[in-house]
Amino acid sequence: MVTLNEIAKRAGVAKSTVSRFLNNGPVSDETREKIQKIIDETGYVPNQFAQSLKAQRSNMIGVILPRFDSPSTNQVLRGIDELAYEQGYQLVLTNSNLDSQREKENLALLERQKVSGIIWIASLFDETLVQQIKQLKVPILVIGQQIEGVPCLVHQDYQAGVKIAEHALSLGHRDLLYVGVTEDDNAVGVLRRDGFVETVHQAGATVSLLETDFSRKLAYEQALTYLPDVKATYIAAATDQIAIGIANAAQDLKLKIPEDFSLSGFGGYSESDYAYPRITTVDYPFYELGKKALELLKKLIVTGSIPLLQTMGNELHVKPSTRQLD
């Protein structure tokens, strides 16, 4: 592997001169051409991490993921990555695995590496983490959760809950069950639930609540215990993954969807189209969200300011898992 020292030796210049060239520092045109020619001949690839530590700004964008096994996160990341590649940015990925301490460590790591900006796909956070974000010297855009005083790009989660509830009510369902997640996740655990529950209550219908987590496995295991006694004719799950877990449990219990109960989710994950029956859902534009996030971060890096809150819409997709009540 060709080293920086070898490039400098071949060019007849100091190592520091090659370093300045790589970081777009002041170098004469003659020297610049000479170094570039040697780099082209040798196929030398500079260490982007080392460059970013020396430069005030790099072409690197830090992305903090909540976890790797999330279909929605993967779609957001695909949108970020494709646009980043087109525009000459490189991504530095870190994973928090839904651990707030790891979130804090990842933020500090990316700031030390002097990335141009950070996109944080947020899930859970506490006040200490919020304060750390507000003190960063690196531009940051938060996706998925709203934090006061910080640029955020969020889904219309409350409105999504309203859409699912209105769909269920329009089919004649009056006894409903909502299977949600912890309130630690405000977007999924609170806003989606509240949109659904408040709409049902306004219509004078009844809704019961159960709590699970984001795991399809746990949703499946819990459903095995409550489905035999469930009285609700409509079950709304906080994510498509949870809905798929419930559908799998229903199949094992010899229950039929939508004959025994209607079922819906949120997200629009492709997996819900391969469940049987296909699951009614609110489709979120995760891929487009990723592309928009990078565009907003670029503007924030260049101008230093963008509107603090921007939202992305969603669309109800009705599929065979829900039916008109007889």
N, C-alpha and C positions, 0 to 999 in steps of 0.2 A: 504493500500500500504506500502510495506517495505521501510524504509528509510536508508540512509547511516549511521545514528547514530545507528540504530538497528543492522545493519551488524557488525559495530565496537564493539558494546556491546556484541553480541553473540560470536564474535571471541576473545574477551578479549584484543583488541588492540585499539589504538587511531584512531579517525576519519581520521586523516591525513595519517595514514598507509593504510587504505582502499582506500583513494583517490589516494595514490601513486600506489597502486596495479592496480586500474582501469586505470591509465594513463601510465602503463608499467614502473613505476619508480622502484628504488631499494627496494626490499622486500625479506626477507629470504625465502628459499624454503619451510620451515615448515609453516611459516605464510601465504605464497601464497597458499599452499594447503588447509589450514584451511579456509581462506576467500573464496576460490573458492567453497569449499564444501558447505558452508553456502549459497552462492549465488545460487548454483544449487538447494539446498533444498527449498529455499524461492521463487525462480523465480524472483529474483531482476533484474530489468533492469536499468542500469545506464543512467543518463541524458546526452545524447551525446552533447547537446549544452553547458552544464556546463563544461563537460570535455574539449571541444574544446577551451574554453576560457582560460583554465589553461595550456593546452598542446601547445608545439611549432608546432606540426603537428597532425592532426586528420585523421580519415578515412572518412571525409566528403568532398564532392565536391559541390561547389556552382554552380548553373545554373541560368542564367538570361534569362528569356523568353521575347520576344517582345510583345506578347499578347497570351491569352488563346485560342481564336477562330480561330486558324490558322491550317489547315490540315498539312502543311509542318512542322510547329513547333512540332506538336504532334508526327509526325513520327521520327523527329530528337530526341526528348525527349525519345521516346520508345527505340531507339537504345542505347542512353546513359544509360538509366535506366537498361536495360537487362544486359549489360556488367558490369555495376557498381555492380549490385546484385551478379553476378557470381564471382566477384573479391573482394567482401567484402567492397565495398564503400557504403556510404549512401549519398543521394542527398538532398541538401537544395535548394528549388525552390523559386525564386522571380520573380515577373512579373512587367514589366515597363509600359505596356499598351501604347506603342509607345510614351512615355513621357521621354525626355532626362533628366529631373530633377530627375525622379524616377530611371533612370539608374544609375545616380551618387549616389543616396542614397543607392541603392541596392549594388553597388560596395563597398561602405564604410561599410555597414552592414556586408557583407560577410568577408571583411578583418578583422573586429573586432572579428568575430567569429572564426578566425584562421582556416578557411577551408584549406585543402591541396592545392586546386587549384580552379580556376573558369573557367567555359565555358560560354561565352557570345554569345548568338544567336542574332546577331546584325541586326538592321534595319536602324534607323536614329541615327546620332551622330553629335556632333559639336566639335570644337577645344578644348573647356574646358574639355569635356569628354575624348578626346584623351589624353590630358596631364595627367588627373587623372589616366588613364589606365597605362601610361608609368611610373608613380610614385608608382604603387602598389608594396607592398612587398610580394605579393602572386602570384604564377605563373598563368597566364591567357592565354586562347586560344580563339580567336575570330572566330566565324563561320558566313559565309555568306557575310561578307564585308572585304575588304582589307584595313588595316591601316598600313602605313609605320612604320617599326621598331618594330612591334608587331607580334607574331606568329598568323597566320591566316590560316583557312581552308575554301576554297571558291569553289563555283560552277563555271563551265565554261559558264558564262552567255552570254558573247559576242558570243561565238561559237554557243550557243543555238539559238540566234537571227539569225545567219547566216543560220542554218539548216532549220528554219521555212521559211525564205525568199527563200532559194533555192528550197524548196518543193513547195511553191506557184508559183514561176517562172516556175518550171518544168511542172506545170499543165496549163501553158499558161496565167496566170493572169498578167495583165500589169497595172491595176488600183487598188491599195491596200490602206487599212486603218489600221493604228496601234493605238490601244487604250492602252495607257500606264499609268504610275503613276508618281508622283512627282519626280524630280531629287534629292530630299533629300535622297532618297534611291538609292545609286549609282549602286548596283548590278542589281536590278529590274528596276529602273527608268531610268538608263543611259545605262548600258552595254547591256542589252537585246535589248533595242530600237535601239542603235547604230549598233549592229550587223545586225539587220533586215533592218534598213533604208539604211545603207551604201551598203549592198548587192543589194537591190532593185535599188538604184541609179546607181550602177556600171553596172547593166543590162539595163539601159536606161528606166526603168519603172517608174511609178508615185506612190508616197505614201503620204497620208495625215495623220496628227497626231491629236489625241484627248487625253485629260487627265482625269483620274478618280482617285479613290483611291482603296484600297484593298477590299472594301465592295462589296459583290455581290448585295446587295440591291441598292446601288447607281449606280452601273454599269447597272442594270436593268432599273432604273428610267431614266437615261440619254439616254440609247438606245431607249427607247420609243419615245424620241424627235428627234433623228437623223436618225434612221433606215428608216423612210418613205421617206427620201430624199437622202439616201446614194447612191452614184454612183459606189462605189468600188465593185468589184466582189469577193474580198477576204478581210476578217477582221482578223487581228491577235491581240489577247488580251494578255496583259503582264502576266496574271496568268490564271489558269483554272477557278478560282472563278469568275473572270471578264467575261470569255468566257461563263460560265454557265448563268450569269446574262443577257448577250446579247442574248443567245439562248432562255431564258424564255421570253424576250421582243419580240423577233421575233415570237414566238408562239402566243403571245397575239395579235400581229399585223397581224396574218394570213400570215406571210412570211415563206417560206420554206428553210431549210438548207439541202443540199448545192445547191438547185436549184436556189434560189434567190441570195445567196452569200455563199461562203465557209467561214469556221470559225475554228480557232485554238487557243490553249492556251499554257501555259508553266507550268510544275510542275509534271504532271502525277498523279494528285489527283484521288483517287478512285471515287469521285463523278462524274468526267467527263465521266466515263463509264456507269453511270446511267442516264445521260442526253440523250435526243433524238434529233438528232442522236448522237451517241457516238463521242466525240470530239477529233480530231487530236491534239497531244500535244508533247512536249519534256519532256520525263520522267526523273526526277531527283532522284537520289538514296538517299532520305532523311534518311531512316533508317540506311543505311550503313554509311552515313555521321556522324550520331550520334555515332555509334560504333567506327569509326576511330577517332572522336574527343576525346573520352575518352582515347583511346590508346595513342594518341599524348600528351594529357595532362599528363598522367602517366609518359611518357618518359621525359617530360619537368620538372616534379616534381623531378624525380630521377637524371637526368643528368644536369638540369639547362639550357639546350639549345636544340632546334630543328630548322630545316629550317624555315625561317620566312613565307614562302608562299608555301602552298600545295593546289592542286586542285582536284576536283572530276568531272569526265566526265558525259555525259548525252546521251540520245538516243531518236531519233525521232520515235514516234509511229503514223502511219497513220491510221485514222479511218474514218467512213462514213461522217463526217462533211465537208470534203474537196473533191473536184472533178475536173476532167479535164474540162477546159473551152471549150465549143463548138466552 
